[in-house]
Amino acid sequence: MLEYFLITPVASAIFVVTILTSLLAFSNPQVYERLILSPYQVYRKQNVYTLLTSGLIHKDWMHLAFNMLSYYFFAFNLERIIGHWQFAVLYLASLVLSDIPTVLKHKNDFWYRTLGASGAVSAVVFSFIMFDPMTKMIILPLPIPIPAILFGVLYLVYCVYASRQQADTINHDAHFYGALNGVFITIILYPEVVPYFFGKLGLR
């Protein structure tokens, strides 16, 4: 773990803080309520900080495990590629920007609450795909590895479907908008990634 902190300090810090805060919220309803995002309140300029803090907590163990496993596979490698402050900008900006559509969508729904690091994690995944779209991934229960870019397409299809079927506090919309933010922010930071991406796909 010390090696991770030395080489990828930002990704490591986010990883540890997210896990610890989520575990605390599991057992402390007051922390959970203080950090969760209420679009109704945020739209009215109340508890705006929850645009960030809602990304530090999760609905349950499965939600936390899914996000942190995806984060683990991509985040540390991505920070090595793009740099420390660039990774911080990508993650934090995507965490906020991926929730803005949800705030606008549910601005009048007093009852609605949402949480999770899904938007920022999606941004990390798709930023990495821009640099290595053909890297192979094993996604259970599929028996064979698939290219990361195919995983990305399937991931977005699932996000759209889950959003339409949503019946929980997990922000499935954030997956989709996070992915878009990841691509756009990566291009802003590294415009040269666009021809590099198409070159990796054999389209140049």
Buried (B, 14 or more C-beta within 10 A) or exposed (E): EEEBBEEBBBBBEBBEEBBEBBBBBBEEEEBBEBBBBBBBBBBEEEBBEBBBBBBBBBBEEEBBEBBBEBBBBBBBBBBEBBBBEBBBBBBBBBBBBBBBBBBEEBBEEEEBBBBBBBBBBBBBBBBBBBBBBEBEBEEEEEEEEBBBBBBBEEBBEEBEEBBEEEEEBBBBBBBBBBBBBBBBBBBEBBEEBEEBBEEBEEEE
